[in-house]
Amino acid sequence: QVQLIESGGGLVQAGGSLRLSCTASGHTFSSVAMGWFRQAPGKERQFVAGISRVPGSAYYADSVKGRFTISKDNAKNTVYLQMNSLKPEDTAVYYCAARVRSGNYYYYSPSAYDDWGQGTQVTVSS
């Protein structure tokens, strides 16, 4: 099991930036694929970005493409989500997720991931 701790959330004005971090423990980080999801009140958990085990492939939801960047530092056991040009509709609780299982998977599906962090609140004011 991978333990995940997110940080970096907060309140920011529209157009601003935040960087989320998620530090992992309990498993060899280079063998873990990671994802970021978000959930707004009354809505389903939504895929934001994902990255492969050995960073080489990154995936983004259309709504964040060009504004958000996911990166993975295997030496620091940490995955980041750099969020620029934030919009009020980006307001949500952001979760990082880890996939330990091997094999192909749908990176945008919450069920593809094995372990989750506790979430960090991001609020974007207009």
ZAVEX-665010 format. One record per residue (C-alpha): residue number from 1; residue in three letters; x, y, z. Coordinates in Angstrom, 1 decimal, always signed. Layout:
// ZAVEX-665010
<r seq="NUM" type="Ala" c1="X" c2="Y" c3="Z"/>
...
This chain:
// ZAVEX-665010
<r seq="1" type="Gln" c1="+0.0" c2="+0.0" c3="+0.0"/>
<r seq="2" type="Val" c1="+1.2" c2="+3.5" c3="-0.9"/>
<r seq="3" type="Gln" c1="+0.7" c2="+6.3" c3="+1.6"/>
<r seq="4" type="Leu" c1="+0.1" c2="+9.6" c3="+0.0"/>
<r seq="5" type="Ile" c1="+0.2" c2="+13.1" c3="+1.5"/>
<r seq="6" type="Glu" c1="-0.9" c2="+16.1" c3="-0.6"/>
<r seq="7" type="Ser" c1="+0.0" c2="+19.7" c3="+0.1"/>
<r seq="8" type="Gly" c1="+0.0" c2="+23.1" c3="-1.6"/>
<r seq="9" type="Gly" c1="-3.7" c2="+23.8" c3="-1.8"/>
<r seq="10" type="Gly" c1="-5.2" c2="+27.2" c3="-0.9"/>
<r seq="11" type="Leu" c1="-7.1" c2="+30.3" c3="-2.0"/>
<r seq="12" type="Val" c1="-6.0" c2="+32.1" c3="-5.1"/>
<r seq="13" type="Gln" c1="-7.5" c2="+34.7" c3="-7.4"/>
<r seq="14" type="Ala" c1="-8.5" c2="+33.8" c3="-10.9"/>
<r seq="15" type="Gly" c1="-5.5" c2="+33.9" c3="-13.2"/>
<r seq="16" type="Gly" c1="-3.2" c2="+32.9" c3="-10.4"/>
<r seq="17" type="Ser" c1="-1.1" c2="+29.8" c3="-9.9"/>
<r seq="18" type="Leu" c1="-0.6" c2="+27.1" c3="-7.3"/>
<r seq="19" type="Arg" c1="+1.6" c2="+24.0" c3="-7.1"/>
<r seq="20" type="Leu" c1="+0.3" c2="+20.9" c3="-5.5"/>
<r seq="21" type="Ser" c1="+2.7" c2="+18.3" c3="-4.2"/>
<r seq="22" type="Cys" c1="+2.0" c2="+14.7" c3="-3.3"/>
<r seq="23" type="Thr" c1="+4.7" c2="+12.7" c3="-1.4"/>
<r seq="24" type="Ala" c1="+4.5" c2="+8.9" c3="-1.4"/>
<r seq="25" type="Ser" c1="+5.8" c2="+6.3" c3="+0.9"/>
<r seq="26" type="Gly" c1="+5.5" c2="+2.5" c3="+1.3"/>
<r seq="27" type="His" c1="+6.4" c2="+1.5" c3="-2.2"/>
<r seq="28" type="Thr" c1="+9.2" c2="+1.9" c3="-4.8"/>
<r seq="29" type="Phe" c1="+8.1" c2="+5.2" c3="-6.3"/>
<r seq="30" type="Ser" c1="+9.6" c2="+4.5" c3="-9.7"/>
<r seq="31" type="Ser" c1="+7.2" c2="+1.6" c3="-10.1"/>
<r seq="32" type="Val" c1="+4.1" c2="+3.6" c3="-9.4"/>
<r seq="33" type="Ala" c1="+2.0" c2="+5.5" c3="-11.9"/>
<r seq="34" type="Met" c1="+0.4" c2="+8.6" c3="-10.5"/>
<r seq="35" type="Gly" c1="-2.7" c2="+10.7" c3="-11.1"/>
<r seq="36" type="Trp" c1="-4.4" c2="+13.8" c3="-9.9"/>
<r seq="37" type="Phe" c1="-8.2" c2="+14.0" c3="-9.6"/>
<r seq="38" type="Arg" c1="-10.5" c2="+16.6" c3="-8.3"/>
<r seq="39" type="Gln" c1="-14.0" c2="+16.7" c3="-6.8"/>
<r seq="40" type="Ala" c1="-16.3" c2="+19.7" c3="-6.5"/>
<r seq="41" type="Pro" c1="-19.3" c2="+19.7" c3="-4.2"/>
<r seq="42" type="Gly" c1="-22.1" c2="+17.6" c3="-5.6"/>
<r seq="43" type="Lys" c1="-20.0" c2="+16.3" c3="-8.5"/>
<r seq="44" type="Glu" c1="-18.2" c2="+13.1" c3="-9.3"/>
<r seq="45" type="Arg" c1="-14.5" c2="+12.7" c3="-9.0"/>
<r seq="46" type="Gln" c1="-12.9" c2="+14.0" c3="-12.2"/>
<r seq="47" type="Phe" c1="-9.6" c2="+13.1" c3="-13.8"/>
<r seq="48" type="Val" c1="-7.2" c2="+16.0" c3="-14.0"/>
<r seq="49" type="Ala" c1="-3.8" c2="+14.6" c3="-15.0"/>
<r seq="50" type="Gly" c1="-1.7" c2="+11.4" c3="-15.0"/>
<r seq="51" type="Ile" c1="+1.8" c2="+10.4" c3="-15.4"/>
<r seq="52" type="Ser" c1="+3.5" c2="+7.0" c3="-16.1"/>
<r seq="53" type="Arg" c1="+5.8" c2="+5.1" c3="-13.8"/>
<r seq="54" type="Val" c1="+9.1" c2="+6.2" c3="-15.3"/>
<r seq="55" type="Pro" c1="+8.1" c2="+9.7" c3="-16.4"/>
<r seq="56" type="Gly" c1="+7.7" c2="+9.8" c3="-20.1"/>
<r seq="57" type="Ser" c1="+4.0" c2="+10.0" c3="-20.7"/>
<r seq="58" type="Ala" c1="+1.7" c2="+12.6" c3="-19.2"/>
<r seq="59" type="Tyr" c1="-2.0" c2="+12.9" c3="-19.8"/>
<r seq="60" type="Tyr" c1="-4.4" c2="+15.7" c3="-19.2"/>
<r seq="61" type="Ala" c1="-8.1" c2="+16.4" c3="-19.1"/>
<r seq="62" type="Asp" c1="-9.1" c2="+18.7" c3="-21.9"/>
<r seq="63" type="Ser" c1="-10.3" c2="+21.3" c3="-19.4"/>
<r seq="64" type="Val" c1="-6.8" c2="+21.8" c3="-18.0"/>
<r seq="65" type="Lys" c1="-4.6" c2="+21.1" c3="-21.0"/>
<r seq="66" type="Gly" c1="-2.2" c2="+24.0" c3="-21.6"/>
<r seq="67" type="Arg" c1="-2.7" c2="+25.3" c3="-18.0"/>
<r seq="68" type="Phe" c1="-1.7" c2="+22.4" c3="-15.8"/>
<r seq="69" type="Thr" c1="+1.5" c2="+20.4" c3="-15.8"/>
<r seq="70" type="Ile" c1="+2.1" c2="+17.1" c3="-14.0"/>
<r seq="71" type="Ser" c1="+5.7" c2="+16.0" c3="-13.1"/>
<r seq="72" type="Lys" c1="+7.2" c2="+13.2" c3="-11.1"/>
<r seq="73" type="Asp" c1="+10.4" c2="+13.2" c3="-9.2"/>
<r seq="74" type="Asn" c1="+11.3" c2="+9.6" c3="-8.4"/>
<r seq="75" type="Ala" c1="+14.3" c2="+10.7" c3="-6.3"/>
<r seq="76" type="Lys" c1="+12.0" c2="+12.7" c3="-4.0"/>
<r seq="77" type="Asn" c1="+9.1" c2="+10.3" c3="-4.1"/>
<r seq="78" type="Thr" c1="+6.9" c2="+13.2" c3="-5.1"/>
<r seq="79" type="Val" c1="+4.5" c2="+14.1" c3="-7.9"/>
<r seq="80" type="Tyr" c1="+3.6" c2="+17.7" c3="-8.6"/>
<r seq="81" type="Leu" c1="+0.7" c2="+19.5" c3="-10.3"/>
<r seq="82" type="Gln" c1="+1.6" c2="+23.0" c3="-11.4"/>
<r seq="83" type="Met" c1="-1.6" c2="+24.9" c3="-12.0"/>
<r seq="84" type="Asn" c1="-1.5" c2="+28.2" c3="-13.9"/>
<r seq="85" type="Ser" c1="-4.2" c2="+30.5" c3="-15.2"/>
<r seq="86" type="Leu" c1="-6.6" c2="+29.2" c3="-12.6"/>
<r seq="87" type="Lys" c1="-10.3" c2="+29.7" c3="-13.1"/>
<r seq="88" type="Pro" c1="-13.2" c2="+29.6" c3="-10.6"/>
<r seq="89" type="Glu" c1="-14.3" c2="+26.3" c3="-12.1"/>
<r seq="90" type="Asp" c1="-11.0" c2="+24.7" c3="-11.0"/>
<r seq="91" type="Thr" c1="-12.3" c2="+25.0" c3="-7.4"/>
<r seq="92" type="Ala" c1="-12.4" c2="+21.5" c3="-5.9"/>
<r seq="93" type="Val" c1="-10.7" c2="+19.1" c3="-3.5"/>
<r seq="94" type="Tyr" c1="-7.7" c2="+17.7" c3="-5.3"/>
<r seq="95" type="Tyr" c1="-6.6" c2="+14.2" c3="-4.7"/>
<r seq="96" type="Cys" c1="-3.5" c2="+12.4" c3="-5.8"/>
<r seq="97" type="Ala" c1="-3.7" c2="+8.7" c3="-6.6"/>
<r seq="98" type="Ala" c1="-1.2" c2="+5.9" c3="-7.1"/>
<r seq="99" type="Arg" c1="-1.4" c2="+2.8" c3="-9.3"/>
<r seq="100" type="Val" c1="+0.8" c2="-0.1" c3="-8.2"/>
<r seq="101" type="Arg" c1="-0.7" c2="-2.8" c3="-10.4"/>
<r seq="102" type="Ser" c1="+1.0" c2="-3.6" c3="-13.7"/>
<r seq="103" type="Gly" c1="-0.7" c2="-3.9" c3="-17.0"/>
<r seq="104" type="Asn" c1="-2.6" c2="-1.5" c3="-19.2"/>
<r seq="105" type="Tyr" c1="-5.2" c2="+0.8" c3="-17.6"/>
<r seq="106" type="Tyr" c1="-7.5" c2="+3.7" c3="-18.3"/>
<r seq="107" type="Tyr" c1="-5.5" c2="+6.5" c3="-16.7"/>
<r seq="108" type="Tyr" c1="-8.6" c2="+8.7" c3="-16.5"/>
<r seq="109" type="Ser" c1="-10.6" c2="+6.2" c3="-14.4"/>
<r seq="110" type="Pro" c1="-10.5" c2="+6.4" c3="-10.6"/>
<r seq="111" type="Ser" c1="-10.9" c2="+2.6" c3="-10.4"/>
<r seq="112" type="Ala" c1="-7.5" c2="+2.2" c3="-12.1"/>
<r seq="113" type="Tyr" c1="-5.7" c2="+3.5" c3="-9.0"/>
<r seq="114" type="Asp" c1="-5.0" c2="+1.6" c3="-5.8"/>
<r seq="115" type="Asp" c1="-4.3" c2="+4.2" c3="-3.2"/>
<r seq="116" type="Trp" c1="-5.5" c2="+7.8" c3="-2.6"/>
<r seq="117" type="Gly" c1="-4.4" c2="+10.8" c3="-0.5"/>
<r seq="118" type="Gln" c1="-6.6" c2="+12.7" c3="+1.8"/>
<r seq="119" type="Gly" c1="-7.1" c2="+15.6" c3="-0.6"/>
<r seq="120" type="Thr" c1="-6.2" c2="+19.3" c3="-0.5"/>
<r seq="121" type="Gln" c1="-8.7" c2="+22.2" c3="-1.1"/>
<r seq="122" type="Val" c1="-8.1" c2="+24.5" c3="-4.0"/>
<r seq="123" type="Thr" c1="-10.4" c2="+27.6" c3="-4.1"/>
<r seq="124" type="Val" c1="-10.2" c2="+30.1" c3="-7.0"/>
<r seq="125" type="Ser" c1="-12.0" c2="+33.4" c3="-6.5"/>
<r seq="126" type="Ser" c1="-13.3" c2="+35.5" c3="-9.3"/>
